[in-house]
Amino acid sequence: MSAPEIASANGPRWAVWLPLGFFMAFIALVLVGLFWPANKDVVSRFVGQPLPEFNLAAASDDRPGLARADFVGKPRLLNVFASWCVPCAVESPQLAALKDAGVEIHGVAVRDHKPELAAFLARNGNPFARIGADNFSAVQVGIGSAGVPETFVIDGKGVIRHQHIGVITADDVPKLLAKLREAGQ
């Protein structure tokens, strides 16, 4: 058998370079991701929309439940959280700082139980004026929340003006205060 016959019997000669080509394409994708990272801002289609109608029972014995009607009059924060959520505990000092700044914060406890929620609030503080029990995640899904924690700025007419996804950090507190001021105008 001659050399050309051996090459054609084992496949085309360019096939030898195929693994190297795949590796180079992978390296190119990594470099593109490093130098041109994706935009991490999530723009929700729910921003600019009114809150859906809801009326949640109290999730805590020491706070009333939560309804859509509780968001009329002045801007407020709506914090979606759960006692089983570790990042929710991490953002507790920032929620306390927002409350100390005069912000009224309402909470939606997602798939939680009163005893666990009471222990969570005793450990981490309770910045909430009202806490509704969203046992089936109906309100969470209805406002476009994909997880916990998430915080929404709601204007005095009950319209979602801003969605903050994830933990509120100390750097986020002034930003949320600014968004609340904007929502009040």
N, C-alpha and C positions, 0 to 999 in steps of 0.2 A: 504494500500500500504506500502510495506517495504521500507527501506532506499535505497537499490540498485535500486528498481523500480523507486523511485522518481528521483534519479540521472540520470538514463537512460532516463527518460521522459523529463528532463530539458536539456539534452545534456551530453556529457562526462565530467567527473570531472576536467580534465586538462583544459577545456575551461575557468574555473574560473581564471586560472593563465595567460591566454592569454594577457589581457591588461597590466599586469605587465611585461610580456616578451617583448611586443612592446615598452613599456616605457624604459626598460633597453637597448634594441637595439638602441633606439634613443639617450640615454645618451652615449652609447659606440661610436656612430658616431660623436657626438659633441666632445668627448674627443680626438678621432683620429684627427679630424679637428684642434683642438687646439694645439696638440703636434706634429703633422706632417702635417703642412699646405701644400696646393697644390702649385706647382711651378707657379708663376705669370708671368714668362717670356713667351711671345708668339713668337714663331719662325715662321716667315712668309715664305711661299714657294716662295715669290717674291724677297727675299733677295738673291743676286747673279744673278738676272735676269736683262736684260736691260729694261729700261723704254719702254712702248709701244709708238708707233707713235701717236702724238697728236699735235694739233695746236689750242690753245684756244684764243679767242678774249680777249681784254683788259677788266678787271673787274673794273678798275679805270681809270678816265680821265687823271691822271698824271703819269701813268706807262704803259709800253707796255704790250701786251699780252704775252702768254707763249707757247712755242713749245718744242718738244723733242730736237730739234737742239740746244736749249739754254743751254743744259747740257753737251756740249763737251768742253774739254780744261782743266778744273780744277775742283776739288771737290766743290760741293755746297750743301746747304740745300734746301729741298723742304718741305714747310710747308702747310699742308692742314688745312684750317680754314674757319670760317664764322663769319659774323658780329652778328648773332643771337646766337652765342656760348659764354656763360659766361666763361667757362674755357679758351677760346681763348684770352679773355681780360686779364685773370690772368697771362698767360705766356708772355704777351707783354714785360715786363721789361727784361726777359731772352733773348728774340729775339733781343732786343736792345743791350744787352750786347754782344751777338754773333756778331751782325753787327759791334759794336765798336771794336771787336777783329779781324776785317777784313774778316769776313765770308760773302760771297754773298748768300743771301737768296731769293728764288723765292717762290711765293705763289700761291696756287690754292684756289680760293674762291668758296665754294660749295653752290649751290642753293641760291645765294645772289642777291641783287639789288644794282645798283650803288649808289643811295642816302644813303641807310643804310650803305653800305661799306665805303663810304666817311666819314660819321659821326663816324663810328667805328675807322677808321684810324686817324681821327682828335683827337679823345679822347685818343687813346692808342698808337699812334705813328705808323710810317710806315717804318719798317725795310726792306721792299721788294724792290728788283731791278726790278722785273717784277711780275705782278699778272694776272693770267688767270682766266676767268669766266667758271667754270664747272657747268653749269646750270642743267645738267641732271645726274651729278655724274659719268659720263663715265670714266674720268681720275681717279677719286677717287677709283672706283671699279677696274679699270685696273691696279692699282699699289698695290692693296691689302689693301687699307685703309678702315676700317670699320666704322670710325667715325671721329669726329673733337674734339680737334686738334690731328693731327699726324704729325710727322716730319721724313723725310727720308734723309739719307746721300747718295748723288749720286756722284760717282767718275767721273773723267774727260772723261770717255768713255760712260757715260750715264747709268751705271749699278748701281742698288740699292745695297748699301753696309751695310746699317743699317736702321732699322725702330724703331722709338721711339713712343710708343703709349701713348697718354694722354698729360697732361700738362707738359711742360718743367719747372722744378724747378731750383733753383739756384745751387743745387747739380748736376744737369744734364748738366750744361753748360760745365764744364771741360771734362765730358765724351763725349759730342758731339764734342768738339774740338779735342779730341784724336781720335775719329772715323773719323773725317775729315782728320787728319794727316795720319792715316792708309790708307784712300782711295786715298791719293795723292802719295803713294809709289808704 
